[in-house]
Amino acid sequence: MVSRGELRSGIAAFLSETTVAALTARDRTGRLWISPLLGPPGLLQATSLTTLWINTTLRGADPLHGLPDGQAIGLIAIDFITRRRVLINDILTESP
């Protein structure tokens, strides 16, 4: 089980190996969208117990490209072979 709001070591390890995830949020007009996040392992990295770094950007034509700081988002990371998944709901913050 996951403690609310914490990316413990098992979850952090799973996320660091993830190559497929989906980001969901509302665009500037309020419509809900889902955008794929694809990449090599390291695409997602837990940098602390409460911070997940997304090491990719969405294409310019993606409806979720350029989301503002403070936007509510959902993210699901999936391993299709093992059928493991992690769902995260939180607030988007810009990197320092």
N, C-alpha and C positions, 0 to 999 in steps of 0.2 A: 504494500500500500504506500501511497505517497502522502507525506505530510502536506497539509494545505499550504501552498505558496513556497514550497522548498523543492529544489532540484537536487535530490540526494545522489550519492555516488552511482547507484545502479541506473537511475534515470539518466544521469549525466553521461554515463558510458554508452547507453543505448542511443541517446541523441547524437553523440559524437560519431557514431558509426552509420547514422541514417543518411540515405541518399535520396529519399523521396519524402516530401512533406507537402501539406496544403495549408495555405494561409487564407483565412476568411475575415472579411471586414466590410464595412459599408463605405461606398464611394462618397464623393463630396455632395451628391444629391440624395444620399440616404439609401441607395440600392445596395443590397447584399450581394457580394461576389466571392468566388473562391478562385485562388490563383495557385498554380503548382510551383513548388520550390524543388528544383532538381540539381544534383551536383555530386561530387565525390564525397567520401566520408570527411567529416569536418564542416559540412554544410551548416550544421547546427552545433553550437558549443555552449555548454553551461559555464559561464565565467565566474559565477558565484552561486550561492544557494537560491538566489532570487533573480538572477539575470541570465537570459538566454540570448546569445549573439547569433544573428542570422548572417552567414557569410555569402550572401548573394544579393543581387538587386533584381527587381522586376523590370521587364521590358517597358520602354516608354509608352507603348500602346496598351499596356495592361491597365484595367480600370482601377487597380489598387496601387499603381505606381505613384510615388510621392505622397503617401499617406502622412498626415500631419502628426506631430508629436502629441501624445495624449489620446490617440485614437484607440478605442477598444478593438481588440483582435482575438481571433481564435486560431490555433495552430494544431494540426494533427500530424504526427510523424509516424510512418508505417514501415514495418518490415514484412513484406508480403510472403516471404518464405516461412518465417516462424509465426506469422499472424499476430505479432506483438505490435502495440501501438501506444502512443502517449498523446493525450489531449491536454493542451494548455490554453487557458483563457486569461488574458491580462491586458495591460495597457502598453502600447508601443511608445518607446522612447528613442530619441536619436542618440547615436553614439557620441561620446564626448569629443 
